[in-house]
Amino acid sequence: MRQFTTSDTPGEIVKIFPKASDLFKENQIDFCCGGDRPLGEVFEEKQLSKDIILEQLNSEYETWKDAGNQPKDWDAVPASELIDHIVHTHHAHLMEELPALGQFVTKIYRVHGADQPHLKELYHLYNEFRVEMEEHSIKEETEVFPLIKKYETDPSPELLANIHEANGGLEDEHDAVGDILKRMREITNGFTPPVHACNSYRITYARLLELESETFQHIHLENNVLFKNLA
């Protein structure tokens, strides 16, 4: 069975073993926006124990494989099919979730903000994230994704150059929203509600945690598969 080492990158590991994303998030290891750096560099920079994390990573991967799981080989999927998956799964989820979750973020800020000042920053971060992701998704669907689909059927150096230029801007935006999510995680203690938090507080944090996971997987598929595989 394959063993992950310090020479593997988080982005490549998550393609092989999707649940590795949970371990990476726990240890604040970027697997989407900055997921192309070898684990050894990341461990050294963050002063993490490579032996402990690698042992846990490989143990969880072995258990996952023994249970009969197989990752979907997104690298083998045509770009147009991957784009449709991103739009109908990740973009659709965002457009449905962002307005609804925004109401919860606003509610706990209004009710508890006076006693817990970090909720004011969370409110502003969330709304910045929402605007960025809504505009980002529209740009992808109306400008960039059609170019990639066109290139798949009628490739040309000029079209590829246009795509690479557009993708650079999209990856910068991915970095920006990734930083917002990291800051939200920081000020909420990993989206852990206070001991005596009300139901609305707990629901808000649980949905923010789910949003973080969904968004990182979304960005991972774009940065480490779709954009990376364009010749």
Buried (B, 14 or more C-beta within 10 A) or exposed (E): EEEBEBEBBBBBBBBBBBBBBEBBBEBEBBBBBBBBBBBBEBBEEEEBEBEEBBEBBBEBBBEBBEEEEEEEEBEEBEBBEBBBBBBEBBBEBBEEBBEEBBEBBBBBBEBBBEEBEBBEBBBEBBBBBBEBBBEBBEBBBEEBBEBBBBBBEEEEEEBBEBBEEBBEEBBEBBBBBBEBBBBBBEEBEEBEBEEEBBEBBBBBBEBBBBBBBBBBBBBBBBBBBBBEEBE
